[in-house]
């Protein structure tokens, strides 16, 4: 049944592939490859992605392969994007981060979810960890700067935004950083430093 499903998948006959994989699991509920392919189908199909449907499949897969930390990380990331499971995602992300210390996406997601929950201290710690892993990742540094500003450390936020501005970035990200940096410098009455950044934002 699983092989039949793979053949259907090669021809992008997804309904038939899904049915065959489900039949394979009905015959053997411990057959891990079928869980993996069904979950991947939910996560790679045309938008909207079906994160909620993928989570139980990945949970079963992790239970079958508890020694695979990368699978635990994947499950945690999917939970963070699944509306039904987002409330359980933070503990899962933190557990996965301990087992995957080199995976920058995990502290990044911890930072995002903590920010949404207004847990600013937790968000700040997560973005700091991510920035230590990759100090040239503009998306991480923007989150760190926002958390620094929100927790009252304006000087640190300015330094982080200046670090982002020094990176070779372009487009909306650069314009957004220029605006945020210009405003913070203005609020600190550092007008000579603020003006070039505000002008860059105005040009956009």
N, C-alpha and C positions, 0 to 999 in steps of 0.2 A: 504493500500500500504506500509506503514511504517513497519507494522508487517511482511508482506511478505518479505520485504528487510532484516529484522532481521533474519528470518529463513534461507534465502539464505546465509547470512553472517556466521551463525553458521556452515554451510557446506562449507565455503570458496568459495562460488560461487559469486565472487566479481562483475562480470559484471552484473549478475542478481540483486544483492543487490543494486548496484549503480543505475540501471535503476528504480527499485521500489522506492528508496528514491527520485529520481528526479521526479517520477510521484506523489509522496506524496506532494512535494513542488509545483508542477504544480496545484494541487488541493487546496493547502493552503500555500501561500508563507510566512506565519507567523509561520509555524510549526517548532519550534526551534530544536527538537531532530533530525530531518532529516539533518539540517545544521551541527549539531555536528558530526553525524556519517559520513557524506560525507567528512567533513574536516579531521576527524580521519583516514579515509581510505587513503587519500592523504598523511598523515604524517606517517603512520605506514606500508605502503606497502613496498615490497622489493625495495632496492635502484635502481635507484635514487628516493628520496622523491620528491613529487610534491608540493613544498612550494608555488610556484606561484598560483597554482590552489586552494590551501587551504585558501589563504588570503581573497578573496572575500566572501567565506563562513563564515569565522570567523568574518569578518566585519559585515555581516548581523546578525550573532548571537549576537555580542556585541550590535548592535543597538536594538535587541529584548530584551536583558538583560543588560541594562546599569548599573544596580546596582551590577553587579558581577565583582569586581576588578580582580579576578583571570583569568577571560576570557580576560580582557583587556591585562593582562600580557602575556597570551598565544599568543594572536594576535601579540603583539609587538615582541616577540621572533621569531615567524614564519616570520614576515616581515624582520627581521634582516638576515634571511637565504634565503629569496626569492629574486633572482636576479632582478626581475622586480620591487620590492618594497623596496629594500635596501636603496634607497635614501630618503625614507620617514620614515625609521625605527627609527632614532635617536629621533625625537620629540615624536614618539609613545612610545619608551622605557622610556623616561624621564617622560612622563605623567603617564605611568603605574608604574614607580618607586615611584612616589608620593603617589599613591593609594595602593601600596604594599610595605611598608617600610621594611618588613622582607624578601623579596625575593632577595637573593644574585645574582641570575642569571641576573637580570635586570641591575645593575651597571656593572656587568662583561661584558655584551653585549655592553653597552654604551662605556666601555673602549676599547673593541675590534674594534668597528666601528669608534670611534674617532681616534684610532691609525692608522687604514687604511687610514683615511682622513687626516692624519698628523696634527690633532688637538691635540697636545701633552698636553696642559694644561687641556683640557676637559678629556682626557684619564687619566691623573694623578689624577684628582679629583674623577673620577669614581672608579678607582682602590683603592684609599684611602677609599672611602665609603665601598667598598666591603670588604677590609681588616679589617675595624672596625667591620663589621658584623661577620667575621670568620677569626681570625688571624692564624688559622691552615690550611687554604686552600692553598695548594702549588700553584695551578694554578693562583689564584688571586695574590699571593705574587710575582710570576714570572712576571706577567703583571705590577705590581706596580714597581718592580725593573727596568724593562725595561724603563718604563716611567720616573722614577727618573733619570736614566742614561741619557736618551735622553734630558731631560730638564736641565742637567748639575749638578744635585745634586748627585755627585759620592759617597759622604760619606753615604748618605741615601740609595743609591742603594746597597752599600757593606753591610750595616746593615741589609737590607731586605734579601739579598742573604744568609747572615749568619743565619738569622732566619729560612729560608727555609732549610738550611743545617742541622739545629738542629732538624728538624722534622724527623719522622721515615718514610723516603721515600726510594725507591729503583728503580733500572732500569734506563731507559734513562733519566727520570726527574732528578734524583740525579746526573748523569753524566753531564747533561747539566748545572746544577747549579754549580757543581764543576768547570767546565771549565770557566763559566762566572765570578765566584767569583775569581778564580785564576788570570784571565787576569786583572780584575779591581785592585786587590791588587798589581799585578806586575806593572801596569801603575802608581800606587801611590808610587812605590818603597818600598812597604812593602813586601820585598822578602821572609823573613822567614815565614810570614803568607801565601804567595802565593804558595810556593813550595808544601805543602801537597795536596792542591786542584788541582794543575796542575798535580801532580803525579797520583792522582785518575782519572783524565780525561784521562791521557795517558794510564793507565791500561785498560780503557774501549775500 
